């Protein structure tokens, strides 16, 4: 019976590690995209706000520099 308990705990721990690794990758991709958008849009792009959004959403939201609709809240107005 103890081996069954150990097996369940091991599988649960492994699944948490895998989930954290995937989420870390998503956040990394999100932040990388924010950097690319900052390079594309320069001073008109709020890079820090984009990065903060990546962290708060755990990488679930990823900006697309070619789709201004996904960047609406991070673009500064020209006037």
Beta strands, then each sheet from edge to edge (+ up, - down):
end
